[in-house]
Amino acid sequence: MNSAIKQYAVITASYWAFTLTDGALRMLVVLYFHQLGYSPLEIASLFLLYEFCGVITNLIGGWLATHIGLNKSMHLGLALQIIALCMMLVDSEQLSVLYVMVAQAVSGIAKDFNKMSAKSSIKLLVPKEEQGKLYQWVALLTGSKNTLKGIGFFLGAFLLSQFGFRLAIIIMAIALAIVLLFSFILLRGDLGKTKFKVKFTDIFSKSAAVNRLSAARFFLFGARDIWFVIALPVFLQEQLHWQNNSVGFFLASWVIAYGLVQTIAPKITGLKKGKIPDGQTAWVWALGLLIATCMITVLLALQWQTEQVLIIGLIFFGALFAINSSVHSYLIVAYAKEDHVSLDVGFYYMANAFGRLVGTLLSGWIYQNYSLSACLASTGVFILIATLISVGLPREQVLG
């Protein structure tokens, strides 16, 4: 096993461990606070700071990583997640909404340090001429992350039922501390550290391709969360009368399947035939997602077999969205400049986090004031904008 593969294995293992605890912690918080009598919208509000801090972390984290190295920024993410877990060990009387929001904010900062570091590192481990391998490695890391996040939902529910809230948190904190120790020992020390001084103003990308891709990412992930984060689970409970366990199982299964499709996206987009994604790939798949979303919206508005339309529609939406996400994840790593990869990747995922924040807020507001169909129509508008932006992406390979 060569050095690059060893480093990729360490990075991936660390990312997997973090993702499992991230998904499990989210499910623990959702289920535990539901037991305490919080409404779905109140529970959703616990994660707003989590998303907001992602915007700031990605923007600043890329700059910080150029100074301290990607290995240290990844270790910082793991350490912050352990702190976030430990913050949840106070007595239940102290677990106010504000306190949990702050703990989730720390977890959100940790997640984005970890994600930015992991995806930036791959750029530095794969030779520039091996873009097919880069696409495969990025797709594997991205897809496995989402699959494990879904498994983390089940893990959180299992730990809560078997050990209770506090002991479940302790188990995850200890496991993550062990992962941090091994990552500290095995990960290369100079990875991603620049040999020149990077100005703070450099956090804003100067690449037209990165800026355009980031704008498309904002609308793409905002589109997903407008109907998926709050509107969909609340609709399943209120209108279709699904039980909490059924909603949780369905959404967790969806996330797992979504991650699996991301992993095999290179095969679907024609990598075996030598096709490497470019700007045209991005807008073609965005167009396919737009068509699927419009069909679901029309069928729901006509109130035709609502439950079946939602389930089947979510399968198609998830598969198409997963391919879009994998193509985007490859393109940002390909576009990023090698001498400051973490800056470009951080800026891009800042747009991603901002899109999720806006989508989460719109999901609650539009559903509360209008309907799920209105949320889906808004999703369609966001995807349309993402598609139009993607038309202007370079049609040829642009390698940083």
MOBELLIN-V563888 format. One record per helix or strand of 2 or more residues. SS is the DSSP state (~ for helix, > for strand). FROM is the first residue (numbers start at 1). TO is the last residue. If there is no record, write none. Layout:
# MOBELLIN-V563888
ss=(SS:SS)
from=(FROM:FROM)
to=(TO:TO)
This chain:
# MOBELLIN-V563888
ss=(~:~:~:~:~:~:~:~:~:~:~:~:~:~:~:~:~)
from=(3:40:48:70:92:97:131:165:200:208:231:244:271:279:306:338:372)
to=(35:45:68:87:94:125:163:186:203:228:238:268:273:301:335:369:391)
